[in-house]
């Protein structure tokens, strides 16, 4: 990957709702910044609230949610997955909230 085609996220922080990517001189919005801390928080919530999931299943859920937030910024898909795997609405809201 050349320097021109690499994402330029140097100015992105966890407080910015969207990250910008420079590709061949054009800047485009590519979704929200998902931090390692957010992924870890989501994993801990799943471990505590959905204990029947295996570690690999937890990783799969967190990765899917992080992908949707990072690539598309789609809160609706994140919440849908949280509701599908969590035993109640409170746990689902906590899980989805980890990516806010």
C-alpha positions in Angstrom: 0.0 0.0 0.0 1.5 3.3 -1.0 1.6 6.3 1.3 -1.1 8.0 -0.7 -3.6 5.1 -0.3 -3.1 4.6 3.4 -5.8 5.9 5.8 -4.8 9.1 7.5 -6.3 8.8 11.0 -3.6 10.8 12.8 -6.1 13.4 13.9 -8.8 11.0 14.9 -9.7 10.7 18.5 -12.3 8.6 20.3 -14.5 11.7 20.6 -14.7 12.3 16.8 -17.8 10.6 15.4 -16.3 9.8 12.0 -12.8 9.2 10.8 -11.6 10.6 7.5 -9.6 8.6 5.0 -7.5 10.1 2.2 -7.4 8.0 -0.9 -5.6 9.3 -3.9 -6.1 12.9 -2.7 -9.8 12.6 -2.0 -11.1 12.6 1.6 -14.1 10.5 2.4 -16.0 9.6 5.6 -15.6 5.9 6.4 -17.5 5.5 9.7 -16.8 5.9 13.3 -13.5 5.4 15.1 -13.7 2.2 17.1 -11.0 2.0 19.8 -9.4 -0.9 21.4 -10.9 0.2 24.7 -14.4 0.0 23.2 -13.7 -3.5 21.9 -12.4 -4.6 25.3 -15.4 -3.1 27.1 -17.8 -4.9 24.8 -16.0 -8.2 25.4 -16.2 -7.7 29.1 -19.9 -7.0 28.9 -20.5 -10.1 26.8 -18.4 -12.2 29.3 -20.5 -11.0 32.2 -24.0 -10.7 30.7 -23.9 -13.6 28.2 -21.7 -16.2 29.9 -22.7 -19.1 27.6 -20.8 -17.5 24.7 -17.4 -19.0 24.1 -14.3 -16.7 23.9 -14.4 -17.2 20.1 -18.1 -16.3 19.9 -17.5 -13.2 21.9 -14.7 -12.1 19.6 -17.0 -12.8 16.6 -19.7 -10.6 18.0 -17.4 -7.8 19.0 -15.6 -7.9 15.6 -18.9 -7.7 13.7 -20.1 -4.8 15.8 -16.8 -3.0 15.4 -16.8 -3.6 11.7 -20.3 -2.1 11.3 -19.4 0.9 13.4 -16.0 1.4 11.9 -16.9 0.8 8.2 -20.5 2.0 8.0 -21.3 3.8 11.2 -24.5 1.7 11.3 -26.0 1.9 14.8 -29.0 -0.1 13.8 -27.1 -3.2 12.9 -25.0 -3.0 16.1 -28.2 -2.8 18.2 -29.8 -5.6 16.2 -26.9 -7.9 16.9 -26.8 -6.8 20.6 -30.5 -7.7 20.9 -30.0 -11.0 19.2 -27.2 -12.2 21.5 -28.2 -10.6 24.9 -30.7 -12.1 27.2 -32.5 -8.8 27.9 -32.9 -5.2 26.7 -30.6 -3.8 29.4 -27.7 -6.0 28.5 -28.3 -5.2 24.8 -28.2 -1.5 25.5 -25.0 -1.9 27.6 -23.3 -3.8 24.8 -24.3 -1.4 22.0 -23.4 1.5 24.3 -19.8 0.2 24.5 -19.4 1.4 20.9 -20.9 4.9 21.5 
